Amino acid sequence: MTNKDLSEFTDEELLAEAKKMKSFSITNALFIGFLVGVVFYSIVKNSWGMLTLIPLYFIYKMVNDPKNKRSKDLEELLKERKLN
């Protein structure tokens, strides 16, 4: 599947893309929450090491994922077209 620009999508394609992005966002949020829990557990157990740093790295990568930026652009386009 090619990544076309969001402005080239039809209304139906935008709504389908929004549905995919919503499930991606929920999954991403659950995984980030799990990793934050691992970090807190590590801090409570007084071990500031790899068990703390690795989840922090993955959280950083998930937050700066290009799909998150695309999701924000998609939300703006949906509001612009009044599909939301």
VOSEMAR-224753 format. One record per residue: residue in one letter; x negated, y, z of N, C-alpha, C, O, CB in turn. Coordinates in pm, whole numbers, plus 32768, in hexadecimal, padded with zeros to 4 digits. Each point is the difference from the previous one (the first is absolute). Glycine has a CB too. Example, Ala and Ser with C-alpha at 12.3 -4.5 7.8 and 13.67 -1.06 7.14 Angstrom:
2
@r A; neast 7AD9; nnorth 7DC7; nup 830C; caeast 8059; canorth 8077; caup 8000; ceast 7FA6; cnorth 8078; cup 8000; oeast 7F98; onorth 7FFE; oup 8042; cbeast 8125; cbnorth 7F8D; cbup 803B
@r S; neast 7F66; nnorth 80DE; nup 7F3B; caeast 7FAE; canorth 8077; caup 8006; ceast 804D; cnorth 806D; cup 8049; oeast 7FCD; onorth 806F; oup 8011; cbeast 7FBD; cbnorth 7F52; cbup 7F18
//
This chain:
84
@r M; neast 7FAB; nnorth 7F8B; nup 8000; caeast 8055; canorth 8075; caup 8000; ceast 7FA7; cnorth 807C; cup 8000; oeast 7FA2; onorth 800B; oup 804F; cbeast 8117; cbnorth 7F79; cbup 802B
@r T; neast 7F65; nnorth 80D6; nup 7F2F; caeast 7FB1; canorth 807A; caup 7FFB; ceast 8037; cnorth 8066; cup 8062; oeast 8078; onorth 8002; oup 801C; cbeast 7F50; cbnorth 7FD2; cbup 7EF3
@r N; neast 7FE0; nnorth 807F; nup 8124; caeast 802A; canorth 8068; caup 805D; ceast 801F; cnorth 807F; cup 7FB2; oeast 7FA6; onorth 804F; oup 7FE1; cbeast 7FCD; cbnorth 7F4D; cbup 80D8
@r K; neast 810C; nnorth 8076; nup 7F26; caeast 8025; canorth 807B; caup 7FBD; ceast 8013; cnorth 806D; cup 8068; oeast 800E; onorth 7FE7; oup 8078; cbeast 8060; cbnorth 7F99; cbup 7ECB
@r D; neast 7F91; nnorth 80F8; nup 808B; caeast 8018; canorth 8071; caup 8056; ceast 8091; cnorth 7FFA; cup 8032; oeast 805A; onorth 7FDB; oup 7FB4; cbeast 7EF9; cbnorth 80B1; cbup 7FD0
@r L; neast 80C3; nnorth 7F98; nup 80F8; caeast 8086; canorth 7FF6; caup 803A; ceast 8066; cnorth 8057; cup 7FB8; oeast 8076; onorth 7FDE; oup 7FFC; cbeast 7F1F; cbnorth 7FF2; cbup 80DE
@r S; neast 803E; nnorth 809E; nup 7EED; caeast 805F; canorth 8058; caup 7FBB; ceast 8035; cnorth 7FC0; cup 7F80; oeast 8066; onorth 802D; oup 7FCB; cbeast 7F22; cbnorth 8098; cbup 8095
@r E; neast 8037; nnorth 7ED5; nup 7F6D; caeast 802D; canorth 7FBB; caup 7F87; ceast 8067; cnorth 7F94; cup 801E; oeast 803C; onorth 7FC9; oup 7FA4; cbeast 7EE6; cbnorth 8066; cbup 7FF5
@r F; neast 80F4; nnorth 7FB2; nup 80E5; caeast 805F; canorth 7F97; caup 8026; ceast 808F; cnorth 8030; cup 7FEE; oeast 801F; onorth 8076; oup 800D; cbeast 7F3A; cbnorth 7F2E; cbup 8097
@r T; neast 80FD; nnorth 7FFC; nup 7F3C; caeast 8090; canorth 801F; caup 7FFD; ceast 8033; cnorth 7FFD; cup 808F; oeast 7FB7; onorth 7FDA; oup 805C; cbeast 8064; cbnorth 7FC3; cbup 7EBA
@r D; neast 8062; nnorth 808C; nup 80FD; caeast 8039; canorth 8001; caup 8086; ceast 8004; cnorth 7F74; cup 803D; oeast 7FE2; onorth 7FEF; oup 8076; cbeast 80A8; cbnorth 80D9; cbup 7F4A
@r E; neast 7F9B; nnorth 7ED5; nup 7FF1; caeast 8007; canorth 7F77; caup 8032; ceast 7F75; cnorth 7FCC; cup 8027; oeast 7FF1; onorth 7FBE; oup 8066; cbeast 80D9; cbnorth 801A; cbup 7F09
@r E; neast 7ED3; nnorth 8048; nup 803F; caeast 7F78; canorth 7FD5; caup 801E; ceast 7FCC; cnorth 8044; cup 807F; oeast 7FB9; onorth 7FC3; oup 8050; cbeast 801E; cbnorth 8017; cbup 7EBC
@r L; neast 804E; nnorth 80A5; nup 8106; caeast 7FD7; canorth 8047; caup 807A; ceast 803E; cnorth 7FC1; cup 807B; oeast 7FBD; onorth 7FF1; oup 8066; cbeast 802D; cbnorth 80E1; cbup 7F16
@r L; neast 8095; nnorth 7F0A; nup 807C; caeast 8042; canorth 7FC2; caup 8073; ceast 7FC4; cnorth 7F77; cup 801F; oeast 7FF2; onorth 7FDD; oup 8075; cbeast 80E0; cbnorth 809F; cbup 7F52
@r A; neast 7F0C; nnorth 7F37; nup 7FD1; caeast 7FC0; canorth 7F7F; caup 8016; ceast 7F74; cnorth 8012; cup 803D; oeast 7FD9; onorth 7FB4; oup 8059; cbeast 80A9; cbnorth 7FEC; cbup 7EE4
@r E; neast 7F36; nnorth 80C3; nup 8094; caeast 7F7B; canorth 801C; caup 8037; ceast 800B; cnorth 802E; cup 8092; oeast 7FAC; onorth 7FDC; oup 8053; cbeast 8001; cbnorth 8062; cbup 7EC6
@r A; neast 80BA; nnorth 8010; nup 8105; caeast 8015; canorth 802D; caup 808A; ceast 801C; cnorth 7F8A; cup 805D; oeast 7FD3; onorth 7FFE; oup 8072; cbeast 8085; cbnorth 80DD; cbup 7F37
@r K; neast 7FF3; nnorth 7EC4; nup 8024; caeast 801D; canorth 7F89; caup 8050; ceast 7F80; cnorth 7FB1; cup 801D; oeast 7FEC; onorth 7FD1; oup 806F; cbeast 80FB; cbnorth 8024; cbup 7F2B
@r K; neast 7EC3; nnorth 7FFD; nup 8001; caeast 7F80; canorth 7FBA; caup 8014; ceast 7FA8; cnorth 804B; cup 8063; oeast 7FC1; onorth 7FC3; oup 8056; cbeast 804D; cbnorth 7FE2; cbup 7EC1
@r M; neast 7FEE; nnorth 80DF; nup 80DB; caeast 7FAC; canorth 8051; caup 8058; ceast 8032; cnorth 7FFB; cup 8091; oeast 7FB1; onorth 8005; oup 805E; cbeast 8019; cbnorth 8092; cbup 7EE0
@r K; neast 80BA; nnorth 7F5F; nup 80D2; caeast 8037; canorth 7FF9; caup 8088; ceast 7FD4; cnorth 7F7F; cup 8044; oeast 7FD8; onorth 8003; oup 8074; cbeast 80EE; cbnorth 8087; cbup 7F44
@r S; neast 7F41; nnorth 7F06; nup 8001; caeast 7FD4; canorth 7F82; caup 803D; ceast 7F6A; cnorth 8001; cup 8018; oeast 7FD1; onorth 7FC9; oup 8064; cbeast 80EC; cbnorth 7FBF; cbup 7F29
@r F; neast 7EF6; nnorth 80B7; nup 801A; caeast 7F70; canorth 800F; caup 8014; ceast 7FE4; cnorth 8053; cup 807C; oeast 7FA8; onorth 7FDD; oup 804F; cbeast 8032; cbnorth 800F; cbup 7EBA
@r S; neast 806F; nnorth 8080; nup 8109; caeast 7FEB; canorth 8059; caup 8072; ceast 8020; cnorth 7FBA; cup 8084; oeast 7FB8; onorth 8011; oup 8063; cbeast 807C; cbnorth 80B2; cbup 7F0A
@r I; neast 8036; nnorth 7EF0; nup 8095; caeast 8026; canorth 7FB9; caup 807A; ceast 7F97; cnorth 7F98; cup 8023; oeast 7FD9; onorth 7FF5; oup 8074; cbeast 811A; cbnorth 8030; cbup 7F58
@r T; neast 7EE0; nnorth 7F8F; nup 7FD3; caeast 7F98; canorth 7F9C; caup 8017; ceast 7F80; cnorth 8042; cup 802F; oeast 7FBE; onorth 7FD0; oup 805C; cbeast 80A9; cbnorth 7F9D; cbup 7EF7
@r N; neast 7F75; nnorth 8100; nup 806E; caeast 7F87; canorth 804A; caup 8024; ceast 800A; cnorth 8033; cup 8090; oeast 7FA0; onorth 7FF7; oup 804C; cbeast 803F; cbnorth 804B; cbup 7EC2
@r A; neast 8094; nnorth 7FF4; nup 8117; caeast 8013; canorth 8035; caup 8087; ceast 7FF8; cnorth 7F91; cup 8069; oeast 7FC5; onorth 8014; oup 806A; cbeast 80C9; cbnorth 80A3; cbup 7F37
@r L; neast 7FAC; nnorth 7ED6; nup 8042; caeast 7FF8; canorth 7F90; caup 805D; ceast 7F6F; cnorth 7FD1; cup 8013; oeast 7FD5; onorth 7FE5; oup 8070; cbeast 8112; cbnorth 7FD5; cbup 7F4C
@r F; neast 7ECF; nnorth 803E; nup 7FD9; caeast 7F75; canorth 7FD4; caup 8008; ceast 7FAB; cnorth 8066; cup 804A; oeast 7FA9; onorth 7FDB; oup 804F; cbeast 8073; cbnorth 7FA6; cbup 7EDB
@r I; neast 7FFC; nnorth 8100; nup 80BE; caeast 7FB6; canorth 8068; caup 8047; ceast 8021; cnorth 7FFA; cup 8095; oeast 7FA7; onorth 800F; oup 8054; cbeast 805A; cbnorth 8083; cbup 7EDE
@r G; neast 807D; nnorth 7F58; nup 80F0; caeast 8027; canorth 7FF2; caup 808C; ceast 7FBB; cnorth 7F8B; cup 8043; oeast 7FD3; onorth 800B; oup 8072; cbeast 8107; cbnorth 805A; cbup 7F56
@r F; neast 7F1E; nnorth 7F2B; nup 7FF2; caeast 7FB9; canorth 7F8C; caup 8036; ceast 7F6D; cnorth 8020; cup 8019; oeast 7FC9; onorth 7FDC; oup 8068; cbeast 80D6; cbnorth 7F8C; cbup 7F1F
@r L; neast 7F22; nnorth 80DC; nup 801A; caeast 7F73; canorth 8023; caup 8010; ceast 7FEA; cnorth 8064; cup 8071; oeast 7F9C; onorth 7FF7; oup 8047; cbeast 8044; cbnorth 7FDD; cbup 7EC7
@r V; neast 807C; nnorth 8089; nup 8103; caeast 7FF6; canorth 805D; caup 8071; ceast 800C; cnorth 7FB3; cup 8083; oeast 7FBB; onorth 8020; oup 8061; cbeast 80A7; cbnorth 809A; cbup 7F13
@r G; neast 7FF5; nnorth 7EE3; nup 8090; caeast 800B; canorth 7FAA; caup 8076; ceast 7F7F; cnorth 7FB7; cup 801E; oeast 7FD8; onorth 7FF4; oup 8074; cbeast 8119; cbnorth 7FF1; cbup 7F5C
@r V; neast 7ECD; nnorth 7FEA; nup 7FC9; caeast 7F7F; canorth 7FBD; caup 8012; ceast 7F98; cnorth 8061; cup 8039; oeast 7FB2; onorth 7FDC; oup 8058; cbeast 8084; cbnorth 7F87; cbup 7EEA
@r V; neast 7FCB; nnorth 8118; nup 808C; caeast 7FA2; canorth 8066; caup 8031; ceast 801C; cnorth 801E; cup 8093; oeast 7FA3; onorth 8004; oup 8050; cbeast 804A; cbnorth 805F; cbup 7EC8
@r F; neast 8092; nnorth 7FB2; nup 810C; caeast 8020; canorth 801C; caup 808C; ceast 7FDA; cnorth 7F8C; cup 805B; oeast 7FCB; onorth 8016; oup 806D; cbeast 80F0; cbnorth 807D; cbup 7F47
@r Y; neast 7F60; nnorth 7EF3; nup 8021; caeast 7FD9; canorth 7F8B; caup 804E; ceast 7F69; cnorth 7FFD; cup 8015; oeast 7FD0; onorth 7FE2; oup 806D; cbeast 80F6; cbnorth 7FA0; cbup 7F3A
@r S; neast 7EF2; nnorth 809C; nup 7FEF; caeast 7F6E; canorth 8001; caup 8008; ceast 7FCF; cnorth 806A; cup 8063; oeast 7FA3; onorth 7FE7; oup 804D; cbeast 8052; cbnorth 7FC7; cbup 7EC6
@r I; neast 8048; nnorth 80C8; nup 80EA; caeast 7FD7; canorth 806B; caup 805B; ceast 8021; cnorth 7FDC; cup 8090; oeast 7FB1; onorth 801A; oup 805B; cbeast 8071; cbnorth 808F; cbup 7EEE
@r V; neast 8054; nnorth 7F1B; nup 80CD; caeast 8028; canorth 7FD9; caup 8088; ceast 7FA2; cnorth 7F96; cup 8038; oeast 7FE1; onorth 8000; oup 8077; cbeast 810F; cbnorth 8036; cbup 7F52
@r K; neast 7EE3; nnorth 7F72; nup 7FE2; caeast 7FA4; canorth 7F97; caup 802D; ceast 7F6F; cnorth 8031; cup 8008; oeast 7FA4; onorth 7FB0; oup 8013; cbeast 80F5; cbnorth 7FA7; cbup 7F86
@r N; neast 7F53; nnorth 812B; nup 8059; caeast 7F7D; canorth 8040; caup 800C; ceast 7F99; cnorth 7FCA; cup 7F9E; oeast 7F8A; onorth 7FF3; oup 8022; cbeast 80AA; cbnorth 8032; cbup 80CC
@r S; neast 7FF8; nnorth 7FBE; nup 7E9D; caeast 7F9F; canorth 7FD4; caup 7F9B; ceast 800A; cnorth 805D; cup 7F87; oeast 805B; onorth 7FF3; oup 7FAE; cbeast 7FB4; cbnorth 7F1A; cbup 80A2
@r W; neast 7F95; nnorth 814E; nup 7FA7; caeast 7FFC; canorth 805F; caup 7F91; ceast 7F9A; cnorth 7FCA; cup 7F9E; oeast 7F89; onorth 801D; oup 800B; cbeast 80BA; cbnorth 80AC; cbup 8087
@r G; neast 7FEB; nnorth 7EE8; nup 7F0E; caeast 7FA4; canorth 7FC3; caup 7FA2; ceast 8043; cnorth 7FE2; cup 7F7D; oeast 8052; onorth 804F; oup 7FCF; cbeast 7F31; cbnorth 7F4F; cbup 80EE
@r M; neast 805B; nnorth 7FF2; nup 7F0A; caeast 8034; canorth 7FDB; caup 7F7D; ceast 8097; cnorth 7FEC; cup 8002; oeast 8044; onorth 801E; oup 7F9E; cbeast 7EE0; cbnorth 7F78; cbup 802E
@r L; neast 8110; nnorth 8037; nup 80A4; caeast 8090; canorth 7FEA; caup 800A; ceast 804C; cnorth 8083; cup 7FFB; oeast 8077; onorth 8002; oup 7FE0; cbeast 7F5F; cbnorth 7F2E; cbup 80A5
@r T; neast 7FE8; nnorth 813D; nup 7F9B; caeast 803F; canorth 8083; caup 7FFA; ceast 7FE4; cnorth 8045; cup 7F7B; oeast 8059; onorth 803F; oup 7FC7; cbeast 7F92; cbnorth 7FD3; cbup 8131
@r L; neast 7F9D; nnorth 7FE3; nup 7ED6; caeast 7FD9; canorth 8049; caup 7F88; ceast 803D; cnorth 7FC8; cup 7F80; oeast 8024; onorth 804D; oup 7FA7; cbeast 7F0A; cbnorth 7FEB; cbup 80CE
@r I; neast 80DD; nnorth 7F47; nup 7F80; caeast 8037; canorth 7FC4; caup 7F86; ceast 8092; cnorth 8028; cup 7FEA; oeast 8023; onorth 802A; oup 7F92; cbeast 7F3F; cbnorth 7F15; cbup 808A
@r P; neast 80F5; nnorth 80B6; nup 804A; caeast 8089; canorth 802E; caup 7FE9; ceast 8009; cnorth 8096; cup 7FE2; oeast 8055; onorth 8029; oup 7FB0; cbeast 7FF7; cbnorth 7F21; cbup 80E7
@r L; neast 7F5F; nnorth 8106; nup 7FA6; caeast 8001; canorth 808F; caup 7FE3; ceast 7FDD; cnorth 801B; cup 7F6D; oeast 803B; onorth 8058; oup 7FC1; cbeast 7F86; cbnorth 7FD7; cbup 812D
@r Y; neast 7FE1; nnorth 7F84; nup 7EDD; caeast 7FDB; canorth 800E; caup 7F73; ceast 8076; cnorth 7FDB; cup 7FA6; oeast 801C; onorth 8046; oup 7F9F; cbeast 7EF3; cbnorth 7F86; cbup 809B
@r F; neast 8135; nnorth 7FC5; nup 7FE5; caeast 8072; canorth 7FD6; caup 7FAF; ceast 8073; cnorth 8063; cup 8008; oeast 8044; onorth 8018; oup 7F9D; cbeast 7F79; cbnorth 7EFA; cbup 8086
@r I; neast 805A; nnorth 8128; nup 8053; caeast 8068; canorth 8066; caup 800E; ceast 7FDF; cnorth 8077; cup 7FA8; oeast 8057; onorth 8034; oup 7FBB; cbeast 7FD8; cbnorth 7F81; cbup 8130
@r Y; neast 7F53; nnorth 8076; nup 7F16; caeast 7FD5; canorth 8071; caup 7FAD; ceast 8019; cnorth 7FE3; cup 7F6C; oeast 8032; onorth 8055; oup 7FB7; cbeast 7F21; cbnorth 7FE7; cbup 80F5
@r K; neast 8088; nnorth 7F4B; nup 7F27; caeast 8012; canorth 7FDC; caup 7F74; ceast 8095; cnorth 7FFB; cup 7FD9; oeast 8024; onorth 8026; oup 7F90; cbeast 7F05; cbnorth 7F57; cbup 807B
@r M; neast 812D; nnorth 8054; nup 8050; caeast 808E; canorth 7FF8; caup 7FE1; ceast 8040; cnorth 808A; cup 7FF9; oeast 8056; onorth 8019; oup 7FAB; cbeast 7FB2; cbnorth 7F08; cbup 80C4
@r V; neast 7FCF; nnorth 8138; nup 7FE9; caeast 8039; canorth 8085; caup 8000; ceast 7FD7; cnorth 804D; cup 7F83; oeast 804F; onorth 804E; oup 7FCB; cbeast 7FAF; cbnorth 7FB2; cbup 8131
@r N; neast 7F89; nnorth 7FEB; nup 7ED3; caeast 7FCE; canorth 8047; caup 7F8A; ceast 8014; cnorth 7FB1; cup 7F7F; oeast 7FBC; onorth 801A; oup 7F9D; cbeast 7F9E; cbnorth 8055; cbup 80F5
@r D; neast 8101; nnorth 7F32; nup 7F6F; caeast 801C; canorth 7FAE; caup 7F8A; ceast 8044; cnorth 8054; cup 7F94; oeast 8058; onorth 8051; oup 801E; cbeast 7FBE; cbnorth 7EE2; cbup 8075
@r P; neast 7FC3; nnorth 80BC; nup 7EF0; caeast 8040; canorth 804C; caup 7F93; ceast 8096; cnorth 7FE7; cup 7FF5; oeast 804A; onorth 8057; oup 7FD1; cbeast 7EDF; cbnorth 7F9F; cbup 7FB6
@r K; neast 8106; nnorth 7F93; nup 80A5; caeast 8090; canorth 7FE6; caup 7FFC; ceast 804C; cnorth 805D; cup 805D; oeast 8072; onorth 8024; oup 7FE3; cbeast 7F5F; cbnorth 7EEE; cbup 7FE5
@r N; neast 7FF1; nnorth 8116; nup 80A8; caeast 8041; canorth 805D; caup 805A; ceast 8012; cnorth 8088; cup 7FBD; oeast 8068; onorth 8040; oup 8010; cbeast 7F36; cbnorth 7F47; cbup 80B5
@r K; neast 7FFE; nnorth 80A5; nup 7EF2; caeast 800A; canorth 807E; caup 7FB8; ceast 806A; cnorth 7FF7; cup 7F93; oeast 804D; onorth 805E; oup 7FEB; cbeast 7EC0; cbnorth 7FD1; cbup 8045
@r R; neast 80F8; nnorth 7F5F; nup 7F8B; caeast 8065; canorth 7FEC; caup 7F98; ceast 808C; cnorth 7FFE; cup 803D; oeast 805F; onorth 8031; oup 7FC3; cbeast 7EFB; cbnorth 7F4D; cbup 7FB3
@r S; neast 80B2; nnorth 804B; nup 8102; caeast 8080; canorth 7FFC; caup 8043; ceast 8032; cnorth 808D; cup 8020; oeast 8077; onorth 801D; oup 7FF2; cbeast 7F4D; cbnorth 7F04; cbup 806E
@r K; neast 7FE2; nnorth 8137; nup 7FCB; caeast 8026; canorth 808B; caup 801C; ceast 802B; cnorth 8047; cup 7F81; oeast 8061; onorth 804B; oup 8000; cbeast 7EFF; cbnorth 7FB9; cbup 80C2
@r D; neast 8057; nnorth 7FE4; nup 7ED1; caeast 8026; canorth 803D; caup 7F80; ceast 8088; cnorth 7FCE; cup 7FD1; oeast 8050; onorth 804B; oup 7FC9; cbeast 7EBE; cbnorth 7FC8; cbup 7FFB
@r L; neast 810B; nnorth 7F6C; nup 8054; caeast 8080; canorth 7FC4; caup 7FDA; ceast 8072; cnorth 803F; cup 804F; oeast 8069; onorth 801D; oup 7FC7; cbeast 7F22; cbnorth 7F0C; cbup 8000
@r E; neast 8062; nnorth 80EC; nup 80BA; caeast 8068; canorth 803E; caup 8052; ceast 801F; cnorth 808D; cup 7FCF; oeast 8075; onorth 8028; oup 7FF9; cbeast 7F41; cbnorth 7F4E; cbup 80CB
@r E; neast 7FE3; nnorth 80D6; nup 7F1A; caeast 8015; canorth 8087; caup 7FCE; ceast 804E; cnorth 8000; cup 7F7C; oeast 8059; onorth 8052; oup 7FEB; cbeast 7ED3; cbnorth 7FF4; cbup 8085
@r L; neast 80B2; nnorth 7F5C; nup 7F38; caeast 8045; canorth 7FF7; caup 7F7F; ceast 8092; cnorth 7FD5; cup 8012; oeast 8058; onorth 8030; oup 7FB8; cbeast 7ECE; cbnorth 7F99; cbup 7FDA
@r L; neast 80F4; nnorth 7FDE; nup 80CD; caeast 808A; canorth 7FD7; caup 801B; ceast 8052; cnorth 8076; cup 8034; oeast 8074; onorth 8010; oup 7FDA; cbeast 7F3C; cbnorth 7F06; cbup 8058
@r K; neast 8015; nnorth 813B; nup 8024; caeast 8047; canorth 8076; caup 8032; ceast 8018; cnorth 8064; cup 7F90; oeast 8069; onorth 803F; oup 7FF9; cbeast 7F31; cbnorth 7F9F; cbup 80EA
@r E; neast 8003; nnorth 8030; nup 7EC7; caeast 800C; canorth 805E; caup 7F90; ceast 8072; cnorth 7FD8; cup 7FA3; oeast 804B; onorth 8054; oup 7FD0; cbeast 7EC0; cbnorth 7FDC; cbup 803F
@r R; neast 8100; nnorth 7F4E; nup 7FD7; caeast 806C; canorth 7FCE; caup 7FA8; ceast 8081; cnorth 7FE6; cup 804C; oeast 8063; onorth 7FD8; oup 7FC3; cbeast 7EEF; cbnorth 7FC3; cbup 7FAC
@r K; neast 80AF; nnorth 807C; nup 8112; caeast 8074; canorth 7FED; caup 8056; ceast 8034; cnorth 7F71; cup 7FFA; oeast 8079; onorth 7FE9; oup 7FF3; cbeast 7FC1; cbnorth 8106; cbup 7FEC
@r L; neast 7F6A; nnorth 7EB2; nup 802A; caeast 8025; canorth 7F73; caup 8000; ceast 8000; cnorth 7FC5; cup 808C; oeast 802B; onorth 7F8E; oup 8013; cbeast 7F78; cbnorth 805E; cbup 7F09
@r N; neast 802F; nnorth 805E; nup 8143; caeast 7FF6; canorth 7FCE; caup 8089; ceast 807A; cnorth 8017; cup 8050; oeast 8006; onorth 7FDB; oup 8075; cbeast 7F0D; cbnorth 804B; cbup 7F7F
//
